[in-house]
Amino acid sequence: MRSARPVGLLLSAVAVVLWAYGMTRWQPLTEPLGPWSERLPGNNAYWARDLRFMAIMAVSLGLMLAGRGHLRWGGPAVVLGGCWIAADVTIDRADPMGSDATVLLAAAGCGVLGVVTAMLLWWERRTPPPREPGTPPTRERAAGRRVLTGAACVAAVLTLVASGIESPTDREPELNQGALVTAALLVILAVGAALAAAPARTGVRVGLAVGLTVVCLLGVGLVRAAAPGERLLPETALGAVLLTGVTLLAWDWPGGRPVWWHHAVAAVLALVGPVVFIVATAIPMMIILPIGAALTALAGNSPINAADSDLLVSLVGLLAGLGMAVLLARPSVEDRQQLR
């Protein structure tokens, strides 16, 4: 897909601005007023951190889309995301806030993104892919399609996490704004990556992509409209629609039409898989690997009340998305036959 590069870079830049805004405008809202034990925050208190981390993940996913799934873009994109998380914790410790800080962080982040992009473009020109234009798809193209489909799966599961994120009070209007914007960005990334993974960009697939985007954006709004604690059912439905749509866009259509029973199996996996992976990841993270608590301490923020847990839901979503990618990132019929 020729537009994959500009679209991916544009979405990465939007994610950078979203990250900067979350750091300077939303994060201060989650900071407690004092260190007293009776005022320690509760579950999901640092929702702004999770929204920022998902924005950082969106930066990496956008770069993968811009690189059309090639390893030379995917590897640096993952490294950039890890380094950005470390930088985020350091910046969070400095407690930046205000319009000036927002502009400064957004400009610095876009500058870093520009430098990384320039380096990747230079590297790509120095080492062109080993095939001539117009030749049949090679093994590299097949691998790129799998990477793009996997990126779409990760973005889709992160959409569920972003759309359903909560706070101890669930009264902050900024929480709804941040969840809606972050989830919308991830929906567009998921659909864009899936369309880029398609063997051909036909009018039918483009129409399907537009329809899927509209339906899922409405679904995100419905999830946020549901009362806290009652969002599981609409979240599950949103995940099933988005992930099934990803397979319809990205997978091969032998003879010009989908293999419907393959997509039926994918729909079942999309309905059950995200919830299973999220629960299977969240429980060990709460009990054995308190990563959220460690990052809270490194950022100089107050610890979560002992009766609650400091769960990093963005990381849970990432791991669950990778689990779904293992199941669904199989765009060719041959890939899916390996599961038998």
Secondary structure, 3 states (H helix, E strand, C coil): CCCHHHHHHHHHHHHHHHHHHHHHHHHHHHCCCCCCHHHCCCCCCCHHHHHHHHHHHHHHHHHHHHCCCCHHHHHHHHHHHHHHHHHHHHHHHHCCCCHHHHHHHHHHHHHHHHHHHHHHHHHHHHCCCCCCCCCCCCHHHHHHHHHHHHHHHHHHHHHHHHHHCCCCCCCCHHHHHHHHHHHHHHHHHHHHHHHHHCCCCCHHHHHHHHHHHHHHHHHHHHHHHCCCCCCHHHHHHHHHHHHHHHHHHHCCCHHHCCCHHHHHHHHHHHHHHHHHHHHHHHHHHHHCCCHHHHHHHHCCCCCCCCCCCCCCHHHHHHHHHHHHHHHHCCCCHHHHHCCC
